[in-house]
Amino acid sequence: MITVLTILFVLVTILLIFMVVITPSNEGGMAAAFGGMGSDTFFGTKAHQHINKFTLTLAVLFLALAVGINLMTASKNKKKASTEQTQK
């Protein structure tokens, strides 16, 4: 289960990095750097709203997965430590 969550965490991380890079800013963002297109015409007129919502969703998912993986790993290590103590 931890392996599946870790793979999902890596995918969310890569998507989050990509979304932050393509997020349009007041200066035109990365779209202006590559070709001089305005970000509104490149992504559509209301695309920045959808990009921002998707980026926020990815950020929340990133934090939830990080906390979940941490809690699962901590409980697994605690069980392992208690098992080792009872065997001694």
Rosetta blueprint (number, residue, H / E / L):
1 M L
2 I H
3 T H
4 V H
5 L H
6 T H
7 I H
8 L H
9 F H
10 V H
11 L H
12 V H
13 T H
14 I H
15 L H
16 L H
17 I H
18 F H
19 M H
20 V H
21 V H
22 I H
23 T L
24 P L
25 S L
26 N L
27 E L
28 G L
29 G H
30 M H
31 A H
32 A H
33 A H
34 F L
35 G L
36 G L
37 M L
38 G L
39 S H
40 D H
41 T H
42 F H
43 F H
44 G L
45 T L
46 K L
47 A H
48 H H
49 Q H
50 H H
51 I H
52 N H
53 K H
54 F H
55 T H
56 L H
57 T H
58 L H
59 A H
60 V H
61 L H
62 F H
63 L H
64 A H
65 L H
66 A H
67 V H
68 G H
69 I H
70 N H
71 L H
72 M H
73 T H
74 A H
75 S H
76 K H
77 N H
78 K H
79 K H
80 K H
81 A H
82 S H
83 T H
84 E H
85 Q H
86 T H
87 Q H
88 K L
